[in-house]
Amino acid sequence: MVESDLTFLLIPMAPALAFMLWVIWALEKQIRRDRRHSDEIARLKAGSDHPASTSAAPKQHGAGTSVHLNFARQP
């Protein structure tokens, strides 16, 4: 009986987890698209051909993955 209860709990969790991962992937894709677009606008405003830096903070390089979600729009 405990095994059947556990099965009924785990079955709905698989699609929910897949949907959550899809949402995170879509948000990351949109963030990358917005960042490229804002970099392109910054280059056009500056009149230069090289990419403009997005922030003064140093870039972090590492083997791990990190998720940076920024939902606030920058002016």
QUIBEL-V848272 format. One record per helix or strand of 3 or more residues. SS is the DSSP state (A for helix, B for strand). FROM is the first residue (numbers start at 0). LEN is the number of residues. If there is no record, write none. Layout:
ss/from/len
SS/FROM/LEN
SS/FROM/LEN
This chain:
ss/from/len
A/1/45
